[in-house]
Amino acid sequence: QVQLVESGGGLVQPGGSLRLACSASGSILSINTMGWYRQAPGKQREFVASITSFTSGSSTNYADSVKGRFTISRDNAKNTVYLQMNSLKPEDTAVYYCNTVPSRFSYWGKGTLVTVSS
């Protein structure tokens, strides 16, 4: 059973950057696609980004709202998935979670809060 712990959130001004990390207690080598999701206050959780590993490399996918500003990456040796967030906007304020894609109910962690505000 894999446990996922998100970190790196905080308060940042509009236009700023943050790097989130998702550390897995077990190996994620066997998990082809990992993703980031977020849930803003009063809204449903939504997909943000995903990364799929292949023997020859990886492919990424992003929600339109973050395309060009966020970058997802993974380090299988460290069992960690990252989300680099640049040019942050107030509408990016949310609790950010990592999980597999599609998500597995038992893998949801507590998330990490990102607040974009001046």
DSSP file (Angstrom, degrees, kcal/mol; ACC not computed):
  #  RESIDUE AA STRUCTURE BP1 BP2  ACC     N-H-->O    O-->H-N    N-H-->O    O-->H-N    TCO  KAPPA ALPHA  PHI   PSI    X-CA   Y-CA   Z-CA
    1    1 A Q              0   0    0      0, 0.0     2,-0.4     0, 0.0   106,-0.0   0.000 360.0 360.0 360.0 127.4    0.0    0.0    0.0
    2    2 A V        -     0   0    0     23,-0.1     2,-0.4    24,-0.1    22,-0.0  -0.758 360.0-159.8 -93.4 135.3    1.4    3.4   -1.0
    3    3 A Q        -     0   0    0     -2,-0.4    22,-2.6     2,-0.0     2,-0.4  -0.958   8.2-153.2-112.9 135.6    0.9    6.4    1.1
    4    4 A L  E     -A   24   0A   0     -2,-0.4     2,-0.5   103,-0.4   106,-0.3  -0.909   9.1-171.3-113.5 132.3    1.3    9.9   -0.4
    5    5 A V  E     -A   23   0A   0     18,-2.3    18,-2.7    -2,-0.4     2,-0.3  -0.979   9.5-154.9-126.8 120.1    2.3   13.0    1.5
    6    6 A E  E     +A   22   0A   0     -2,-0.5     2,-0.3    16,-0.2    16,-0.2  -0.663  20.8 162.5 -93.6 147.8    2.2   16.4   -0.2
    7    7 A S  E     +A   21   0A   0     14,-2.2    14,-2.4    -2,-0.3   105,-0.1  -0.958  36.8  71.3-152.8 168.9    4.3   19.4    0.8
    8    8 A G        +     0   0    0     -2,-0.3    11,-0.3     1,-0.3    -1,-0.1   0.366  61.0 134.0 104.1  -4.4    5.6   22.7   -0.3
    9    9 A G        +     0   0    0     12,-0.1     2,-0.3     9,-0.1    -1,-0.3  -0.154  20.2 124.1 -71.5 172.5    2.4   24.8   -0.2
   10   10 A G  E     -d  114   0B   0    103,-0.7   105,-2.8   102,-0.1     2,-0.5  -0.984  59.8 -49.3 165.6-168.8    2.2   28.2    1.3
   11   11 A L  E     +d  115   0B   0     -2,-0.3     2,-0.3   103,-0.2   105,-0.2  -0.836  54.8 168.1 -97.7 128.9    1.2   31.8    0.8
   12   12 A V  E     -d  116   0B   0    103,-2.8   105,-2.1    -2,-0.5     3,-0.1  -0.986  32.8-114.3-140.8 149.2    2.6   33.5   -2.3
   13   13 A Q    >   -     0   0    0     -2,-0.3     3,-2.4   103,-0.2    75,-0.2  -0.456  50.3 -81.0 -78.7 154.4    1.8   36.7   -4.1
   14   14 A P  T 3  S+     0   0    0      0, 0.0    75,-0.2     0, 0.0    -1,-0.1  -0.291 121.4  27.9 -53.5 136.8    0.3   36.8   -7.6
   15   15 A G  T 3  S+     0   0    0     73,-3.2    72,-0.6     1,-0.3    74,-0.1   0.289  99.8 118.9  90.6  -9.2    3.0   36.1  -10.2
   16   16 A G    <   -     0   0    0     -3,-2.4    72,-2.3    72,-0.2     2,-0.3  -0.092  55.6-124.0 -82.4-175.8    5.1   34.2   -7.7
   17   17 A S        +     0   0    0     69,-0.2     2,-0.3    70,-0.2    69,-0.2  -0.929  20.7 179.5-132.5 152.6    6.2   30.5   -7.8
   18   18 A L  E     - B   0  85A   0     67,-2.1    67,-3.3    -2,-0.3     2,-0.5  -0.982  17.4-145.3-145.2 153.3    6.0   27.5   -5.6
   19   19 A R  E     - B   0  84A   0     -2,-0.3     2,-0.3   -11,-0.3    65,-0.2  -0.969  16.8-160.8-122.7 117.0    7.3   23.9   -6.0
   20   20 A L  E     - B   0  83A   0     63,-2.7    63,-2.1    -2,-0.5     2,-0.4  -0.661   3.1-159.1 -93.0 150.0    5.1   21.2   -4.5
   21   21 A A  E     -AB   7  82A   0    -14,-2.4   -14,-2.2    -2,-0.3     2,-0.5  -0.977   8.5-161.1-129.2 144.8    6.4   17.7   -3.7
   22   22 A C  E     -AB   6  81A   0     59,-2.4    59,-2.1    -2,-0.4     2,-0.5  -0.958  13.1-163.9-125.3 110.3    4.6   14.4   -3.3
   23   23 A S  E     -AB   5  80A   0    -18,-2.7   -18,-2.3    -2,-0.5     2,-0.4  -0.821   5.6-150.8-100.0 130.8    6.5   11.8   -1.4
   24   24 A A  E     -A    4   0A   0     55,-2.7   -20,-0.2    -2,-0.5     4,-0.1  -0.813  11.7-147.6-102.0 138.8    5.4    8.1   -1.6
   25   25 A S  S    S+     0   0    0    -22,-2.6     2,-0.2    -2,-0.4    -1,-0.1   0.765  86.6  34.3 -74.1 -24.7    6.0    5.7    1.2
   26   26 A G  S    S-     0   0    0    -23,-0.3     2,-0.2     1,-0.1    -2,-0.1  -0.605 107.4 -65.3-119.0-176.5    6.4    2.9   -1.3
   27   27 A S        -     0   0    0     -2,-0.2     3,-0.2     1,-0.1    -1,-0.1  -0.470  31.2-170.9 -73.0 137.1    7.8    2.5   -4.8
   28   28 A I    >   +     0   0    0     48,-0.3     3,-1.4    -2,-0.2    -1,-0.1   0.257  62.0 103.6-105.7   9.1    5.9    4.4   -7.5
   29   29 A L  T 3  S+     0   0    0      1,-0.3    -1,-0.1    47,-0.2    24,-0.1   0.879  81.3  48.9 -57.5 -37.4    8.0    2.6  -10.2
   30   30 A S  T 3  S+     0   0    0     -3,-0.2     2,-0.8     1,-0.1    -1,-0.3   0.543  91.5  89.9 -82.6  -5.5    5.0    0.4  -11.0
   31   31 A I    <   -     0   0    0     -3,-1.4    22,-0.2     1,-0.2     3,-0.1  -0.816  59.0-168.4 -95.1 109.0    2.6    3.3  -11.2
   32   32 A N  S    S+     0   0    0     -2,-0.8    21,-2.2     1,-0.2     2,-0.5   0.939  70.5  35.0 -63.8 -48.6    2.6    4.4  -14.8
   33   33 A T  E     +E   52   0B   0     68,-0.2    68,-1.7    19,-0.2     2,-0.3  -0.932  62.6 178.3-119.9 122.1    0.7    7.7  -14.4
   34   34 A M  E     -EF  51 100B   0     17,-2.2    17,-2.7    -2,-0.5     2,-0.3  -0.866  14.1-176.2-113.0 151.2    0.9   10.0  -11.4
   35   35 A G  E     -EF  50  99B   0     64,-3.3    64,-2.1    -2,-0.3     2,-0.4  -0.935  25.0-128.2-145.1 166.2   -1.0   13.3  -11.2
   36   36 A W  E     -EF  49  98B   0     13,-2.8    12,-2.7    -2,-0.3    13,-1.6  -0.934  26.1-179.9-113.6 142.2   -1.8   16.4   -9.2
   37   37 A Y  E     -EF  47  97B   0     60,-3.3    60,-2.7    -2,-0.4     2,-0.3  -0.859   7.4-158.1-130.3 165.3   -5.3   17.5   -8.4
   38   38 A R  E     -EF  46  96B   0      8,-2.4     8,-3.2    -2,-0.3     2,-0.4  -0.996   9.3-156.7-147.4 155.2   -6.6   20.5   -6.5
   39   39 A Q  E     - F   0  95B   0     56,-2.2    56,-2.2    -2,-0.3     6,-0.2  -0.944  12.8-158.2-134.7 113.1   -9.7   21.6   -4.7
   40   40 A A    >   -     0   0    0      4,-0.5     3,-2.4    -2,-0.4    54,-0.2  -0.492  44.1 -74.8 -83.7 157.5  -10.6   25.2   -4.3
   41   41 A P  T 3  S+     0   0    0      0, 0.0    -1,-0.1     0, 0.0     3,-0.1  -0.286 118.8   4.2 -55.3 128.2  -12.9   26.4   -1.5
   42   42 A G  T 3  S+     0   0    0      1,-0.3     2,-0.3    -3,-0.1    -2,-0.0   0.544 114.9  99.3  76.3   6.9  -16.5   25.5   -2.3
   43   43 A K  S <  S-     0   0    0     -3,-2.4    -1,-0.3     1,-0.0     2,-0.1  -0.794  75.7-100.4-123.1 165.8  -15.5   23.7   -5.5
   44   44 A Q        -     0   0    0     -2,-0.3    -4,-0.5     1,-0.1     2,-0.1  -0.459  48.5 -90.8 -79.8 156.2  -15.0   20.1   -6.5
   45   45 A R        -     0   0    0     -6,-0.2     2,-0.3    -2,-0.1    -6,-0.3  -0.422  50.8-166.3 -64.7 139.9  -11.6   18.5   -6.8
   46   46 A E  E     -E   38   0B   0     -8,-3.2    -8,-2.4    -2,-0.1     2,-0.2  -0.927  23.8-101.0-132.8 156.0  -10.2   18.9  -10.3
   47   47 A F  E     +E   37   0B   0     -2,-0.3   -10,-0.2   -10,-0.2     3,-0.1  -0.490  35.3 170.8 -71.9 139.8   -7.4   17.5  -12.4
   48   48 A V  E     -     0   0B   0    -12,-2.7    15,-2.6     1,-0.4     2,-0.3   0.724  57.6 -22.7-114.9 -53.5   -4.3   19.7  -12.7
   49   49 A A  E     -EG  36  62B   0    -13,-1.6   -13,-2.8    13,-0.2    -1,-0.4  -0.992  49.9-161.8-160.6 156.3   -1.5   17.7  -14.3
   50   50 A S  E     -EG  35  61B   0     11,-2.4    11,-2.0    -2,-0.3     2,-0.4  -0.976   4.3-157.8-143.0 157.8   -0.2   14.1  -14.9
   51   51 A I  E     -EG  34  60B   0    -17,-2.7   -17,-2.2    -2,-0.3     2,-0.5  -0.992   6.0-162.3-139.0 130.3    3.0   12.4  -15.9
   52   52 A T  E     -EG  33  59B   0      7,-2.9     7,-2.2    -2,-0.4     2,-0.4  -0.946  13.1-142.6-115.3 128.6    3.3    9.0  -17.5
   53   53 A S  E     + G   0  58B   0    -21,-2.2     2,-0.3    -2,-0.5     5,-0.3  -0.726  19.6 177.7 -93.6 137.9    6.5    7.1  -17.4
   54   54 A F  E >   - G   0  57B   0      3,-3.6     3,-1.0    -2,-0.4    -2,-0.0  -0.837  45.1-105.5-125.0 166.8    7.8    5.0  -20.3
   55   55 A T  T 3  S+     0   0    0     -2,-0.3     3,-0.1     1,-0.2    -1,-0.0   0.814 122.9  43.1 -62.8 -27.8   11.0    3.1  -20.7
   56   56 A S  T 3  S-     0   0    0      1,-0.1     2,-0.3    -3,-0.0    -1,-0.2   0.411 131.3 -63.2-100.3   2.6   12.2    5.7  -23.1
   57   57 A G  E <   -G   54   0B   0     -3,-1.0    -3,-3.6     2,-0.0     2,-0.3  -0.990  60.8 -76.6 154.6-145.5   11.0    8.8  -21.2
   58   58 A S  E     -G   53   0B   0     -2,-0.3     2,-0.3    -5,-0.3    -5,-0.2  -0.973  21.3-144.1-151.1 161.8    7.8   10.3  -20.0
   59   59 A S  E     -G   52   0B   0     -7,-2.2    -7,-2.9    -2,-0.3     2,-0.3  -0.965  15.6-153.5-130.1 150.9    4.8   12.3  -21.3
   60   60 A T  E     -G   51   0B   0     -2,-0.3     2,-0.3    -9,-0.2    -9,-0.2  -0.848   6.8-166.5-125.0 158.3    2.8   15.0  -19.5
   61   61 A N  E     -G   50   0B   0    -11,-2.0   -11,-2.4    -2,-0.3     2,-0.3  -0.996   9.5-168.5-144.3 141.4   -0.7   16.4  -19.6
   62   62 A Y  E     -G   49   0B   0     -2,-0.3   -13,-0.2   -13,-0.2     2,-0.2  -0.949  27.7-109.8-133.9 149.7   -2.1   19.6  -18.2
   63   63 A A    >>  -     0   0    0    -15,-2.6     3,-1.7    -2,-0.3     4,-1.2  -0.497  38.3-116.6 -67.7 147.7   -5.4   21.2  -17.5
   64   64 A D  T 34 S+     0   0    0      1,-0.3     3,-0.3     2,-0.2    -1,-0.1   0.835 112.0  63.5 -57.4 -32.8   -5.9   24.2  -19.8
   65   65 A S  T 34 S+     0   0    0      1,-0.2    -1,-0.3     3,-0.0   -17,-0.0   0.690 114.2  30.1 -68.9 -18.3   -6.0   26.5  -16.9
   66   66 A V  T X> S+     0   0    0     -3,-1.7     3,-2.4   -18,-0.2     4,-2.1   0.452  84.7 129.1-118.5  -4.3   -2.4   25.8  -15.9
   67   67 A K  T 3< S+     0   0    0     -4,-1.2     4,-0.1    -3,-0.3   -18,-0.0  -0.285  79.8  15.4 -58.5 131.4   -0.9   25.0  -19.3
   68   68 A G  T 34 S+     0   0    0      2,-0.4    -1,-0.3     1,-0.1     3,-0.1   0.269 125.2  60.3  89.0 -12.3    2.3   26.9  -19.8
   69   69 A R  T <4 S+     0   0    0     -3,-2.4    17,-2.0     1,-0.1     2,-0.3   0.686  96.9  54.3-115.3 -32.3    2.6   27.9  -16.1
   70   70 A F  E  <  -C   85   0A   0     -4,-2.1    -2,-0.4    15,-0.2     2,-0.4  -0.796  59.3-165.7-108.4 148.6    2.9   24.5  -14.3
   71   71 A T  E     -C   84   0A   0     13,-2.4    13,-3.1    -2,-0.3     2,-0.4  -0.986   5.2-157.9-134.7 125.0    5.4   21.7  -14.9
   72   72 A I  E     +C   83   0A   0     -2,-0.4     2,-0.3    11,-0.2    11,-0.2  -0.797  19.6 163.9-100.3 143.4    5.0   18.2  -13.5
   73   73 A S  E     -C   82   0A   0      9,-1.7     9,-3.1    -2,-0.4     2,-0.3  -0.954  18.8-150.0-148.7 166.4    8.0   15.9  -13.1
   74   74 A R  E     -C   81   0A   0     -2,-0.3     2,-0.5     7,-0.3     7,-0.2  -0.997  10.2-159.0-143.6 148.2    8.8   12.7  -11.2
   75   75 A D  E >>> -C   80   0A   0      5,-3.1     5,-1.9    -2,-0.3     3,-0.9  -0.889   9.0-173.8-125.0  96.9   11.9   11.1   -9.7
   76   76 A N  G >45S+     0   0    0     -2,-0.5     3,-0.6     1,-0.3   -48,-0.3   0.822  83.4  60.7 -64.0 -30.7   11.2    7.4   -9.4
   77   77 A A  G 345S+     0   0    0      1,-0.2    -1,-0.3    -3,-0.1   -48,-0.0   0.832 114.4  35.7 -64.8 -31.2   14.5    6.8   -7.5
   78   78 A K  G <45S-     0   0    0     -3,-0.9   -54,-0.3     2,-0.2    -1,-0.2   0.382 106.5-127.2-100.2   1.8   13.2    9.2   -4.8
   79   79 A N  T <<5 +     0   0    0     -3,-0.6   -55,-2.7    -4,-0.6     2,-0.4   0.913  66.7 132.1  52.4  45.6    9.6    8.0   -5.1
   80   80 A T  E   < -BC  23  75A   0     -5,-1.9    -5,-3.1   -57,-0.2     2,-0.4  -0.978  45.4-161.1-134.8 140.9    8.6   11.7   -5.5
   81   81 A V  E     -BC  22  74A   0    -59,-2.1   -59,-2.4    -2,-0.4     2,-0.3  -0.961  17.5-159.0-117.9 138.6    6.4   13.7   -7.9
   82   82 A Y  E     -BC  21  73A   0     -9,-3.1    -9,-1.7    -2,-0.4     2,-0.4  -0.801  14.0-160.9-118.1 157.1    6.9   17.4   -8.2
   83   83 A L  E     -BC  20  72A   0    -63,-2.1   -63,-2.7    -2,-0.3     2,-0.6  -0.887   8.8-161.4-137.1 107.3    4.7   20.3   -9.4
   84   84 A Q  E     -BC  19  71A   0    -13,-3.1   -13,-2.4    -2,-0.4     2,-0.6  -0.787  11.8-166.0 -87.0 121.8    6.5   23.5  -10.3
   85   85 A M  E     +BC  18  70A   0    -67,-3.3   -67,-2.1    -2,-0.6     2,-0.3  -0.943  10.8 173.6-117.3 117.7    4.0   26.4  -10.3
   86   86 A N        +     0   0    0    -17,-2.0   -69,-0.2    -2,-0.6   -70,-0.2  -0.754  59.6  23.6-116.5 164.6    5.0   29.7  -11.9
   87   87 A S  S    S-     0   0    0    -72,-0.6    -1,-0.2    -2,-0.3   -70,-0.2   0.903  84.4-159.9  49.1  48.9    3.0   32.9  -12.6
   88   88 A L        -     0   0    0    -72,-2.3   -73,-3.2    -3,-0.2   -72,-0.2  -0.269   7.6-158.6 -66.0 145.3    0.6   32.0   -9.9
   89   89 A K    >   -     0   0    0    -75,-0.2     3,-2.4    -3,-0.1     4,-0.3  -0.835  32.0-109.5-119.9 157.1   -2.9   33.6  -10.0
   90   90 A P  G >  S+     0   0    0      0, 0.0     3,-1.7     0, 0.0    26,-0.4   0.844 117.9  63.2 -54.5 -32.9   -5.4   34.0   -7.2
   91   91 A E  G 3  S+     0   0    0      1,-0.3   -51,-0.0   -51,-0.0    -3,-0.0   0.547  88.7  69.8 -72.9  -4.8   -7.6   31.4   -8.9
   92   92 A D  G <   +     0   0    0     -3,-2.4    -1,-0.3    24,-0.1     2,-0.2   0.522  70.0 121.5 -84.3  -6.3   -4.8   28.9   -8.3
   93   93 A T    <   +     0   0    0     -3,-1.7     2,-0.3    -4,-0.3    22,-0.2  -0.402  41.2 106.6 -60.3 124.4   -5.7   29.0   -4.5
   94   94 A A  E    S- H   0 114B   0     20,-2.0    20,-3.0    -2,-0.2     2,-0.6  -0.972  75.6 -81.8-178.6 169.8   -6.6   25.5   -3.5
   95   95 A V  E     -FH  39 113B   0    -56,-2.2   -56,-2.2    -2,-0.3     2,-0.4  -0.880  48.5-146.3 -90.5 127.4   -5.5   22.4   -1.6
   96   96 A Y  E     -FH  38 112B   0     16,-3.0    16,-2.1    -2,-0.6     2,-0.3  -0.826  19.0-178.5-103.6 133.5   -3.3   20.4   -3.9
   97   97 A Y  E     -F   37   0B   0    -60,-2.7   -60,-3.3    -2,-0.4     2,-0.3  -0.904  16.2-145.6-125.8 152.3   -3.2   16.6   -3.8
   98   98 A C  E     +F   36   0B   0     -2,-0.3    11,-0.4   -62,-0.2     2,-0.3  -0.888  31.9 141.6-113.5 155.4   -1.3   14.0   -5.7
   99   99 A N  E     -F   35   0B   0    -64,-2.1   -64,-3.3    -2,-0.3     4,-0.1  -0.952  51.5 -74.3-169.0 176.6   -2.7   10.6   -6.6
  100  100 A T  E     -F   34   0B   0     -2,-0.3   -66,-0.2   -66,-0.2     4,-0.1  -0.342  58.5 -91.5 -75.9 169.2   -2.6    8.1   -9.4
  101  101 A V  S    S+     0   0    0    -68,-1.7   -68,-0.2     1,-0.1     2,-0.2  -0.974 124.1  31.9-126.5 115.9   -4.4    8.7  -12.7
  102  102 A P  S    S-     0   0    0      0, 0.0    -1,-0.1     0, 0.0    -2,-0.1   0.602 117.9-116.9 -65.7 160.7   -7.1    7.6  -12.5
  103  103 A S        -     0   0    0     -2,-0.2     2,-0.5    -4,-0.1    -2,-0.1  -0.280  16.6-140.7 -73.2 154.1   -7.2    8.3   -8.8
  104  104 A R    >   -     0   0    0      1,-0.1     3,-1.8    -4,-0.1     4,-0.5  -0.966  11.2-139.1-114.7 128.4   -7.4    5.6   -6.1
  105  105 A F  G >  S+     0   0    0     -2,-0.5     3,-1.3     1,-0.3    -1,-0.1   0.873 101.0  53.8 -55.2 -42.5   -9.6    6.4   -3.2
  106  106 A S  G 3  S+     0   0    0      1,-0.2    -1,-0.3    -3,-0.1    -3,-0.0   0.601 101.1  62.4 -72.6  -9.6   -7.2    4.9   -0.6
  107  107 A Y  G <  S+     0   0    0     -3,-1.8  -103,-0.4  -104,-0.1    -1,-0.2   0.564  70.6 117.9 -92.7  -9.0   -4.3    7.1   -1.9
  108  108 A W    <   -     0   0    0     -3,-1.3    -9,-0.1    -4,-0.5     2,-0.1  -0.402  45.2-169.6 -64.0 129.3   -5.8   10.5   -1.1
  109  109 A G        -     0   0    0    -11,-0.4  -104,-0.1    -2,-0.1    -1,-0.1  -0.191  40.4 -86.0-100.2-162.7   -3.6   12.3    1.4
  110  110 A K        -     0   0    0   -106,-0.3  -105,-0.1     1,-0.2    -2,-0.1   0.660  63.2-144.9 -83.0 -16.3   -4.2   15.5    3.3
  111  111 A G        -     0   0    0   -107,-0.2     2,-0.4   -13,-0.1   -14,-0.2  -0.058  11.9 -93.2  78.1 175.3   -2.9   17.7    0.6
  112  112 A T  E     - H   0  96B   0    -16,-2.1   -16,-3.0  -105,-0.1     2,-0.4  -1.000  33.3-123.9-133.8 133.7   -1.0   21.0    0.8
  113  113 A L  E     - H   0  95B   0     -2,-0.4  -103,-0.7   -18,-0.2     2,-0.5  -0.610  21.2-169.5 -84.8 128.2   -2.6   24.4    0.8
  114  114 A V  E     -dH  10  94B   0    -20,-3.0   -20,-2.0    -2,-0.4     2,-0.5  -0.976   4.1-173.9-114.7 123.6   -1.6   27.0   -1.7
  115  115 A T  E     -d   11   0B   0   -105,-2.8  -103,-2.8    -2,-0.5     2,-0.7  -0.973   6.4-167.0-121.2 120.5   -2.8   30.5   -1.2
  116  116 A V  E     +d   12   0B   0     -2,-0.5     2,-0.3   -26,-0.4  -103,-0.2  -0.912  34.4 130.1-109.3 110.3   -2.2   33.1   -3.9
  117  117 A S              0   0    0   -105,-2.1    -2,-0.1    -2,-0.7   -28,-0.0  -0.993 360.0 360.0-159.5 148.4   -2.9   36.6   -2.5
  118  118 A S              0   0    0     -2,-0.3  -105,-0.1  -105,-0.2    -1,-0.1   0.416 360.0 360.0 -93.7 360.0   -1.4   40.0   -2.2
